[in-house]
Amino acid sequence: MSSNNSVNIPTGGVGEGEHTVEFYAADMLTTKGSVRLLRFTRISLDAVSIELGNPTVVNDGVTFVSSATPITISTPYALLKVQYQIVPAGSSPSSTAWITSTSSSVTFNMPSTLQDGSYTIFYRATTGNRFGSVKSITVALDNTPPTVSVNIEDGAMLTDEDVITITATDDGSGVAKIFYRIDGGEWLSS
């Protein structure tokens, strides 16, 4: 005697969101059982995103952040957690160095102990025993302020024709403005 005791219903072809499955069984004499209803929510472990807060600057295609920049990784599903790790750019993620959040979202900053330079943030969602695809973003950490120089010596004697030139350079995100004031007055900017 042959019988079909189970059926597997793959959920891979079902879109994300809430769904229902109705089911019943019939015996060999075609006696039908009651129709039952199963509700489920189809989630994707790949539904994870990253957001860089302020300050963030894109200069010549490079995304610059500082240790003050909040970085948020999140997934829309409350039952999932997110994981991340920060490695020098060009390196691969370590299988054991993942930092796991306690919820579906985590906000952190680049550690101030890191040297300025390029880093890759790897991130993914997890159920605890299953993992989504690893995603990544590369950022340049810039915690070093611009250097400034001035065209005259301290204590110089100047006339009406003289001009004080302040020059700023920055090897990271670039110079936004130069601020100055005269005799403790209002700060002005370039």
Backbone bond lengths (Angstrom), bond angles and torsions (degrees), N, CA, C in turn:
res aa  C-N    CA-C-N  psi(-1)  N-CA   C-N-CA  omega(-1)  CA-C   N-CA-C  phi
1 M - - - 1.435 - - 1.530 108.26 -
2 S 1.307 116.30 131.19 1.449 123.07 -178.14 1.523 109.48 -102.14
3 S 1.311 116.00 144.97 1.464 118.15 176.38 1.520 109.38 -147.44
4 N 1.311 116.87 151.37 1.462 124.14 176.04 1.521 107.42 -104.84
5 N 1.321 116.08 95.79 1.460 120.67 -173.49 1.526 113.90 -87.89
6 S 1.325 118.20 -12.97 1.469 119.00 -179.53 1.513 110.01 -154.95
7 V 1.295 115.25 157.99 1.455 122.85 174.38 1.528 107.10 -140.08
8 N 1.312 116.25 138.46 1.461 122.17 177.29 1.523 108.79 -101.34
9 I 1.299 117.51 129.13 1.465 122.71 179.22 1.525 107.37 -114.42
10 P 1.330 117.88 102.44 1.472 119.46 178.70 1.531 110.56 -65.64
11 T 1.293 116.90 138.41 1.469 120.48 177.88 1.523 112.17 -99.63
12 G 1.325 116.80 1.28 1.463 120.13 -179.25 1.514 113.80 -61.85
13 G 1.315 119.11 -30.09 1.455 121.62 -179.70 1.511 113.70 -89.73
14 V 1.312 116.78 -3.04 1.460 121.61 -179.94 1.525 107.82 -90.73
15 G 1.309 117.44 131.54 1.460 120.80 -178.85 1.515 112.62 -65.62
16 E 1.328 115.01 162.90 1.464 119.96 177.45 1.517 109.73 -63.02
17 G 1.310 116.72 148.84 1.455 121.84 177.38 1.518 111.58 123.63
18 E 1.340 114.88 -169.47 1.461 121.29 -177.25 1.522 110.43 -86.87
19 H 1.329 115.74 139.55 1.464 122.04 -178.58 1.525 109.66 -142.53
20 T 1.328 115.47 165.98 1.459 121.20 174.30 1.525 109.04 -131.97
21 V 1.305 115.32 148.82 1.464 122.39 172.55 1.527 106.13 -125.97
22 E 1.313 115.49 127.49 1.457 120.13 172.99 1.518 106.98 -103.70
23 F 1.317 116.62 142.24 1.465 118.69 -177.09 1.527 110.94 -154.25
24 Y 1.306 114.66 155.87 1.465 122.55 172.36 1.513 107.10 -159.03
25 A 1.297 116.76 169.96 1.459 122.21 178.48 1.532 108.58 -126.12
26 A 1.304 114.20 152.05 1.475 120.97 175.19 1.524 108.10 -126.13
27 D 1.306 116.45 143.41 1.459 118.88 178.70 1.530 110.45 -87.45
28 M 1.285 115.98 -179.15 1.462 121.60 -176.17 1.533 112.40 -63.36
29 L 1.307 116.80 -18.14 1.460 120.72 177.91 1.526 111.29 -95.97
30 T 1.360 116.30 11.43 1.468 125.83 -179.39 1.524 113.68 65.51
31 T 1.307 116.21 23.18 1.453 119.19 174.15 1.527 107.30 -79.09
32 K 1.331 114.81 121.14 1.468 121.00 -174.78 1.520 110.96 -93.02
33 G 1.321 113.87 141.22 1.456 119.77 172.95 1.522 109.87 -84.89
34 S 1.297 115.96 178.05 1.465 121.51 178.54 1.521 110.01 -69.60
35 V 1.323 115.70 145.38 1.464 121.31 174.60 1.523 107.96 -73.97
36 R 1.319 115.34 129.19 1.462 121.20 178.13 1.510 109.23 -113.46
37 L 1.305 115.67 157.49 1.461 121.81 -177.39 1.527 108.99 -122.84
38 L 1.309 115.45 132.27 1.459 122.12 176.29 1.517 107.58 -121.73
39 R 1.306 116.48 127.07 1.470 121.85 176.15 1.528 107.23 -104.07
40 F 1.328 115.33 140.36 1.469 119.02 175.69 1.518 109.20 -150.55
41 T 1.305 114.69 158.37 1.458 121.39 175.87 1.510 107.66 -114.66
42 R 1.305 116.20 122.45 1.472 122.25 178.98 1.516 107.18 -87.01
43 I 1.315 116.20 118.93 1.465 121.85 179.46 1.518 109.60 -112.93
44 S 1.315 115.41 166.51 1.457 121.05 175.32 1.518 108.64 -122.20
45 L 1.309 116.15 126.73 1.459 119.69 175.35 1.526 111.32 -69.03
46 D 1.337 116.63 -11.45 1.463 119.77 178.69 1.526 112.68 -90.77
47 A 1.333 117.57 -0.64 1.463 121.45 178.47 1.526 108.85 -82.55
48 V 1.306 115.27 79.98 1.460 121.97 -179.96 1.519 107.37 -142.20
49 S 1.338 116.42 141.63 1.463 119.68 -177.73 1.523 110.00 -138.08
50 I 1.333 114.03 163.96 1.467 120.49 178.34 1.519 107.80 -128.04
51 E 1.331 115.23 143.19 1.462 120.84 178.37 1.524 108.60 -133.57
52 L 1.317 115.50 130.07 1.459 121.49 177.33 1.518 108.10 -98.49
53 G 1.335 116.73 124.09 1.462 121.12 178.91 1.522 110.70 -81.66
54 N 1.322 115.27 -161.91 1.469 121.11 -179.96 1.517 109.44 -105.21
55 P 1.318 118.48 140.59 1.462 126.19 8.94 1.531 113.00 -86.30
56 T 1.318 114.87 135.90 1.463 123.59 171.58 1.521 106.78 -139.58
57 V 1.321 116.71 134.75 1.456 121.59 179.57 1.516 108.59 -133.15
58 V 1.334 116.55 135.43 1.457 120.83 172.13 1.528 106.67 -106.10
59 N 1.323 116.17 120.59 1.455 122.01 -177.88 1.523 107.78 -132.65
60 D 1.315 117.85 120.11 1.474 123.64 -178.31 1.528 111.49 53.83
61 G 1.339 116.80 40.20 1.455 121.34 176.71 1.514 114.90 80.01
62 V 1.331 117.90 1.26 1.461 122.17 179.19 1.527 108.18 -104.27
63 T 1.330 116.65 132.61 1.464 121.60 178.19 1.518 108.70 -93.01
64 F 1.335 115.46 116.79 1.459 121.58 -178.93 1.527 110.15 -101.92
65 V 1.323 115.94 137.64 1.463 123.36 173.98 1.520 108.11 -133.59
66 S 1.324 115.44 165.64 1.464 120.35 172.95 1.519 108.00 -121.31
67 S 1.310 116.62 177.87 1.463 120.03 177.47 1.524 111.57 -70.24
68 A 1.333 117.72 -7.70 1.466 121.95 176.31 1.530 111.80 -92.28
69 T 1.326 117.99 -6.96 1.461 121.82 -177.77 1.524 110.41 -77.63
70 P 1.347 118.03 119.14 1.466 118.34 175.29 1.527 110.41 -74.53
71 I 1.319 116.12 135.72 1.463 122.95 179.33 1.526 106.69 -120.01
72 T 1.330 116.96 123.91 1.460 121.36 -177.19 1.521 109.86 -118.49
73 I 1.322 115.83 127.96 1.461 122.72 174.32 1.518 106.06 -114.72
74 S 1.353 117.33 132.06 1.458 119.10 -177.17 1.525 111.43 -149.23
75 T 1.321 114.21 159.63 1.452 124.03 173.16 1.523 106.80 -130.20
76 P 1.325 118.53 146.99 1.465 119.35 -177.54 1.531 113.84 -75.48
77 Y 1.308 118.34 -4.27 1.463 121.12 -174.93 1.515 111.02 -102.86
78 A 1.337 116.07 118.53 1.464 122.03 -174.62 1.531 112.97 -62.82
79 L 1.321 118.36 -25.80 1.464 120.05 -178.16 1.528 113.17 -80.99
80 L 1.336 116.87 -11.77 1.462 119.99 -179.97 1.519 110.41 -92.98
81 K 1.310 114.90 158.79 1.455 122.31 172.37 1.534 106.85 -117.87
82 V 1.316 116.43 164.20 1.455 120.19 176.22 1.518 109.51 -115.92
83 Q 1.319 114.76 152.99 1.458 121.40 178.18 1.523 108.36 -129.65
84 Y 1.331 115.72 152.12 1.460 119.80 176.51 1.523 109.73 -152.43
85 Q 1.325 113.78 163.47 1.460 120.78 169.13 1.519 108.41 -154.85
86 I 1.322 115.36 150.90 1.463 122.71 -178.07 1.518 107.41 -114.21
87 V 1.343 115.96 124.86 1.466 120.53 179.79 1.527 108.65 -133.22
88 P 1.333 118.01 157.19 1.462 119.53 174.69 1.536 110.03 -57.18
89 A 1.330 116.14 141.12 1.465 120.50 -179.71 1.525 109.76 -54.78
90 G 1.318 115.63 138.57 1.454 121.40 -178.66 1.514 113.02 94.48
91 S 1.327 117.36 -10.97 1.459 121.75 178.30 1.526 109.69 -92.94
92 S 1.309 115.73 159.04 1.459 122.07 176.75 1.526 109.47 -94.94
93 P 1.338 117.25 157.01 1.464 117.89 177.46 1.523 110.59 -70.50
94 S 1.308 115.45 148.05 1.465 121.98 176.82 1.526 108.30 -83.83
95 S 1.306 116.89 142.83 1.462 119.67 179.95 1.527 111.88 -72.20
96 T 1.326 117.65 -14.93 1.467 120.47 -175.91 1.524 114.31 -115.94
97 A 1.318 119.05 -1.76 1.469 120.89 -173.09 1.530 113.96 -100.15
98 W 1.325 117.73 15.38 1.463 120.53 -178.46 1.525 110.91 -68.95
99 I 1.327 116.32 134.90 1.459 122.69 173.04 1.527 105.62 -98.31
100 T 1.334 117.13 123.25 1.460 121.84 -175.37 1.517 110.16 -104.44
101 S 1.331 116.04 131.61 1.460 121.30 178.18 1.528 109.96 -73.69
102 T 1.316 115.74 168.14 1.460 120.67 175.30 1.523 111.13 -97.92
103 S 1.351 116.92 0.04 1.459 121.01 -179.97 1.526 109.35 -149.02
104 S 1.319 116.13 -168.75 1.464 120.93 -177.38 1.524 112.47 -81.36
105 S 1.324 117.62 3.25 1.460 121.73 179.90 1.520 109.13 -147.84
106 V 1.316 115.42 146.70 1.461 120.41 175.80 1.530 108.49 -144.32
107 T 1.325 116.00 139.29 1.463 122.03 175.18 1.521 107.80 -120.26
108 F 1.325 115.52 132.72 1.466 120.60 -178.39 1.519 108.49 -147.30
109 N 1.319 115.64 173.67 1.463 123.01 176.39 1.518 108.32 -122.59
110 M 1.318 115.54 155.39 1.457 119.58 172.24 1.527 107.03 -63.20
111 P 1.329 118.32 132.31 1.466 120.04 -178.63 1.535 111.66 -59.04
112 S 1.316 115.90 135.64 1.471 120.23 -179.08 1.523 111.17 -69.99
113 T 1.328 117.22 -11.33 1.463 120.69 178.29 1.529 112.28 -79.68
114 L 1.338 116.80 -11.76 1.468 119.38 179.08 1.524 110.36 -76.02
115 Q 1.317 115.71 143.82 1.461 121.98 174.30 1.525 109.09 -72.37
116 D 1.327 117.47 153.41 1.459 120.14 172.35 1.526 108.79 -57.52
117 G 1.311 116.66 143.17 1.460 120.79 179.33 1.515 110.53 153.23
118 S 1.321 115.99 -174.25 1.466 122.12 -177.39 1.532 110.80 -92.20
119 Y 1.335 114.28 135.62 1.461 122.11 -179.77 1.525 109.37 -135.76
120 T 1.309 115.72 148.76 1.450 121.16 174.20 1.517 108.23 -108.64
121 I 1.337 115.10 130.55 1.459 121.26 174.67 1.524 106.11 -101.25
122 F 1.324 116.54 115.61 1.459 122.05 175.50 1.527 107.42 -95.93
123 Y 1.331 116.93 140.71 1.460 119.75 -179.54 1.528 110.99 -149.88
124 R 1.347 114.93 157.18 1.459 121.08 -179.87 1.527 108.97 -164.61
125 A 1.340 115.80 166.73 1.460 121.86 174.28 1.527 108.26 -100.50
126 T 1.329 115.56 156.31 1.463 119.86 -179.91 1.523 110.89 -148.30
127 T 1.317 115.39 149.98 1.469 121.73 171.23 1.518 109.57 -94.00
128 G 1.278 117.24 -7.39 1.459 123.12 -174.78 1.508 110.98 113.67
129 N 1.341 116.62 -38.07 1.469 119.52 177.20 1.529 112.30 -125.22
130 R 1.341 116.98 -5.70 1.463 121.30 172.91 1.522 108.29 -125.41
131 F 1.332 115.92 151.00 1.454 120.34 -173.43 1.522 110.74 -131.27
132 G 1.333 116.06 142.54 1.449 121.52 173.98 1.514 110.15 -79.02
133 S 1.314 115.15 176.67 1.462 120.65 177.37 1.524 109.92 -62.52
134 V 1.312 115.45 144.10 1.463 120.63 177.26 1.528 108.18 -78.93
135 K 1.324 115.84 126.93 1.457 122.72 175.73 1.518 107.68 -112.36
136 S 1.331 116.41 164.82 1.465 118.11 -178.54 1.523 111.32 -152.76
137 I 1.320 113.74 158.30 1.454 122.44 171.96 1.525 106.48 -142.13
138 T 1.320 116.72 140.09 1.464 120.77 177.76 1.522 108.33 -107.04
139 V 1.321 115.40 131.14 1.461 121.96 179.79 1.523 108.93 -129.18
140 A 1.313 115.05 157.32 1.464 120.65 174.05 1.523 107.73 -106.29
141 L 1.310 116.29 121.14 1.461 121.79 178.38 1.520 108.77 -82.40
142 D 1.333 116.14 126.18 1.463 121.42 -179.16 1.518 108.54 -133.61
143 N 1.325 116.09 97.29 1.462 121.79 176.99 1.531 111.77 -106.89
144 T 1.346 117.39 3.66 1.457 121.53 -176.44 1.522 110.15 -96.39
145 P 1.344 117.88 123.57 1.463 119.64 179.57 1.530 110.91 -70.90
146 P 1.331 116.72 162.22 1.465 119.41 176.84 1.536 110.97 -62.10
147 T 1.314 115.27 156.04 1.467 120.18 171.95 1.520 107.75 -97.97
148 V 1.322 116.20 144.47 1.464 120.59 -179.19 1.523 110.30 -122.85
149 S 1.307 113.53 149.89 1.463 119.97 174.44 1.528 107.62 -138.72
150 V 1.299 115.47 159.29 1.462 120.90 -179.68 1.522 107.88 -131.21
151 N 1.327 116.97 149.06 1.466 121.65 -172.54 1.522 114.61 -82.19
152 I 1.329 118.55 -0.69 1.468 119.57 178.87 1.518 109.96 -127.50
153 E 1.306 116.35 164.15 1.463 122.58 178.18 1.525 109.74 -85.47
154 D 1.324 116.11 150.07 1.455 120.94 175.81 1.526 108.96 -61.21
155 G 1.324 117.38 134.17 1.462 122.22 179.49 1.522 113.28 87.68
156 A 1.320 118.56 5.81 1.476 121.72 -178.26 1.529 110.39 -65.15
157 M 1.323 115.15 152.91 1.464 121.67 175.80 1.520 106.75 -102.15
158 L 1.355 116.71 123.81 1.461 121.25 -174.10 1.518 111.01 -118.95
159 T 1.305 115.13 153.75 1.464 122.05 176.19 1.527 108.28 -111.30
160 D 1.327 115.96 178.95 1.467 120.84 179.65 1.524 113.00 -61.36
161 E 1.311 118.07 -24.75 1.459 120.95 -178.66 1.538 112.82 -83.08
162 D 1.309 117.54 -14.78 1.464 120.54 -177.44 1.533 110.82 -77.25
163 V 1.320 115.15 149.28 1.470 122.21 178.18 1.525 108.08 -128.46
164 I 1.305 115.15 132.32 1.466 120.06 175.23 1.526 106.71 -90.78
165 T 1.316 115.98 123.17 1.477 120.87 179.26 1.521 108.83 -113.57
166 I 1.324 115.23 119.33 1.464 121.23 176.72 1.524 106.41 -104.31
167 T 1.307 116.21 127.04 1.461 121.34 -178.07 1.527 108.47 -119.00
168 A 1.325 115.49 133.11 1.460 120.49 178.39 1.522 109.18 -120.39
169 T 1.329 116.10 142.36 1.471 121.34 175.54 1.521 108.12 -133.25
170 D 1.320 115.04 149.28 1.455 120.26 179.35 1.515 107.89 -146.23
171 D 1.327 116.83 122.71 1.461 121.76 -179.20 1.522 112.52 -80.58
172 G 1.340 117.64 -5.33 1.458 121.11 -178.34 1.514 111.74 -102.54
173 S 1.323 115.54 -111.01 1.459 121.65 -173.00 1.518 113.72 -74.50
174 G 1.318 117.81 -12.43 1.462 121.09 179.79 1.519 111.08 102.88
175 V 1.321 115.91 169.11 1.462 122.45 -179.45 1.525 108.35 -92.62
176 A 1.318 116.95 126.39 1.459 120.98 177.29 1.529 109.92 -85.32
177 K 1.331 117.60 -51.56 1.463 122.44 -177.89 1.519 109.13 -154.95
178 I 1.294 114.76 159.51 1.463 122.28 169.77 1.527 106.04 -111.94
179 F 1.318 116.55 128.32 1.462 121.59 179.88 1.522 108.66 -105.89
180 Y 1.341 116.09 143.99 1.468 120.23 177.56 1.527 108.86 -153.29
181 R 1.336 115.75 159.56 1.458 121.13 172.97 1.522 108.13 -148.46
182 I 1.287 115.72 156.51 1.468 121.37 -178.68 1.528 108.53 -115.99
183 D 1.319 115.21 128.98 1.462 123.10 177.42 1.530 112.64 54.59
184 G 1.326 118.60 37.66 1.462 122.03 176.94 1.517 114.36 74.02
185 G 1.316 116.61 14.65 1.460 120.91 -179.21 1.527 112.07 -76.84
186 E 1.306 115.97 -157.93 1.459 122.86 -178.00 1.544 110.08 -69.97
187 W 1.323 114.60 140.87 1.464 119.37 177.24 1.525 108.92 -70.91
188 L 1.308 115.85 132.47 1.457 123.45 177.21 1.524 107.14 -117.05
189 S 1.327 116.22 159.61 1.466 118.50 179.34 1.520 110.63 -135.39
190 S 1.315 113.35 158.80 1.465 119.63 -179.20 1.509 111.41 -76.09
